[in-house]
Amino acid sequence: MSNTLAIASDLARVIFVLRDKPEALDEQRAAFRLLVASLAGQSVVITVDRDGIWFNETALPTDYPGTHGLHRLFWAHHVGEIRIPPAVGNAALLAGNA
């Protein structure tokens, strides 16, 4: 669970830095490096519904940093599932064609 929480936190950081600080390129690069490191070459399936958010079928606590914000953002944009394949790189993550 701790690695799952790290991935969720790092993904939230990437998304919110991209959204809120589009000019902060160094901060964006650092956030992507943390996310790729926390993924550690594993695949992740993120599932979202009205009640919560799951990473690889593990429900995330809504009070953990980033998970509540991710859930709200994904749910508001009708994102039901995101699949991140193993060993994905920064460019593929950013392009959305992983």
C-alpha positions in Angstrom: 0.0 0.0 0.0 2.8 2.4 0.8 4.1 2.3 -2.8 0.6 2.8 -4.1 0.2 5.9 -1.9 3.6 7.2 -3.2 2.4 6.7 -6.8 -0.8 8.5 -6.0 0.9 11.4 -4.3 3.5 11.7 -7.1 0.8 11.6 -9.8 -1.2 14.3 -8.0 1.9 16.4 -7.8 2.6 16.0 -11.6 -1.0 16.9 -12.5 -1.3 19.9 -10.2 2.1 21.3 -11.1 1.2 21.0 -14.8 -2.1 22.6 -14.2 -1.2 25.3 -11.7 2.4 26.2 -12.8 2.8 25.8 -16.5 5.9 27.9 -16.5 7.7 26.0 -13.8 9.6 23.6 -16.0 12.2 22.5 -13.4 9.4 21.7 -10.9 7.5 19.8 -13.6 10.7 17.8 -14.5 11.3 17.0 -10.8 7.7 15.9 -10.4 7.9 13.6 -13.4 11.1 12.1 -12.1 9.5 11.3 -8.8 6.5 9.7 -10.5 8.6 7.5 -12.8 10.8 6.5 -9.8 7.7 5.6 -7.7 6.3 3.6 -10.6 9.5 1.5 -10.5 8.7 -0.1 -13.9 5.3 -1.5 -12.7 2.0 -1.1 -14.5 -0.8 0.8 -12.8 -4.5 0.8 -13.4 -6.3 3.8 -11.8 -10.0 3.4 -11.5 -12.4 6.2 -10.5 -16.1 6.1 -9.6 -18.4 8.2 -7.5 -17.2 6.6 -4.3 -13.5 6.7 -4.7 -10.3 6.0 -6.5 -8.4 2.7 -6.8 -4.8 2.0 -7.9 -4.5 -1.7 -9.0 -7.8 -2.5 -7.2 -6.5 -1.0 -3.9 -8.9 1.7 -2.6 -7.0 4.8 -1.6 -7.8 6.7 1.6 -9.5 10.0 0.7 -7.5 11.8 3.5 -4.1 10.9 2.0 -2.3 13.9 0.4 -3.4 14.2 -3.2 -5.9 11.4 -3.4 -9.0 13.5 -2.6 -7.9 16.1 -5.2 -7.2 13.4 -7.8 -10.5 11.8 -7.2 -12.4 15.2 -7.6 -10.4 16.1 -10.7 -10.8 12.8 -12.5 -14.5 12.5 -11.5 -15.3 16.0 -12.7 -13.7 15.3 -16.0 -15.4 11.9 -16.4 -12.2 9.9 -16.2 -13.2 6.4 -15.3 -9.9 4.6 -15.9 -6.2 5.3 -16.6 -3.7 2.6 -17.5 0.0 3.2 -17.1 2.1 0.5 -18.7 5.3 -0.8 -17.1 8.5 1.1 -17.7 6.7 4.2 -19.2 8.9 7.2 -19.7 8.2 10.9 -19.1 7.5 11.7 -22.7 4.9 9.0 -23.0 3.2 10.1 -19.8 3.1 13.7 -20.9 1.9 12.9 -24.4 -0.9 10.7 -23.0 -0.1 7.9 -25.3 1.5 5.5 -22.9 
